[in-house]
Amino acid sequence: MLLPNRPEAERLLDEAGSLNPGGWIAHSRNVGDAAARIAVETGLDPDAARVMGMLHDIGRRFGKSRFRHVITGYRYLTDLGYDDAARLSLSHSFMLPDLGIFGDGLDGTPEEIDYVRKWLAVAEFDDYDRLIQFCDILALPEGFCLLEKRMVDAAMRLGVTPLSPRKWRAIFDLKDYFERRMGRSVYSLLPGVAQTTFGGEFL
């Protein structure tokens, strides 16, 4: 696969954090950790999954954005020669292959929006795409959490669109898909879910 190794991915993420500090850095590391844990259980490459998860939001190095981070991350990693990591930067937001999931958050240029629209029309997602889409919803900066916690967090920060119910259904379909393959609950792999979801006082 065309991916950086883990030390290089760490370096890229640290550099991105210095350019645009924020909780997205810890979130990205947690996505990578969740992806590696699930990969071990499902026959995927855990090292590749970790790196893909770590770099899925790397487009945020260029500043705050909504839609635009998927295309800036894709172009950045493509320019570095990391085509497989670049693909995950582009695919991770699209549990539904529809730009409408961003609502009024389509902050790219017309050319960028058109590029992604055409890419989605022909893209065929594999298990790495599905894995990072899923793990993106399992991780807050503070740690792993129930899907519902992250979904409500995103809705409160970004709002909802007419496609939100379908997107939520797609997220739970991903959960069912990976849990069938593992033969157990995903939450059994992720430490600290209760504390992150409900607060330290829960336990």
Secondary structure, 3 states (H helix, E strand, C coil): CCCCCHHHHHHHHHHHHHHCCCCHHHHHHHHHHHHHHHHHHHCCCHHHHHHHHHHCCHHHHHCCCCCHHHHHHHHHHHHCCCHHHHHHHHHCCCCCCCHHHHCCCCCCCHHHHHHHHHHHHHCCCCHHHHHHHHHHCCEECCEECCHHHHHHHHHHHHCCCCCHHHHHHHHHHHHHHHHHHHCCCHHHHCCCHHHHHHCHHHC
